[in-house]
Amino acid sequence: MAVEHIGEKDFEEKVIKSDKPVLVDFFATWCGPCRQLAPVLDSFQEEHPEISVYKVDVDENPALASRYGVMSIPTLVYIKNGETVSVNVGGRGKAGLEAIIG
């Protein structure tokens, strides 16, 4: 199952108000490392149903990217109870994603 793409209009409801921890991948369609990360995130989401995973296109949602201080992509932001727990720049393997969530 592919990770859902979200934007400004549904970010508050799906991420900030989520009752589950959320991993947000800030990416761009033209970014090679972002494309390499996509299947890893899909697999991670299937193996960790207790965590919601979403993708935010930085070109389509520059205000969100700015809000989270995204300067390089991919940037993975881990959010719990509406609060940022960690911000990680760069591609990750599945073990790296698991390390992000603790």
Helices and strands as residue ranges (DSSP letters): E 4-5, H 8-11, I 12-16, E 22-27, H 32-47, E 52-57, H 62-67, E 75-80, E 83-89, H 94-101
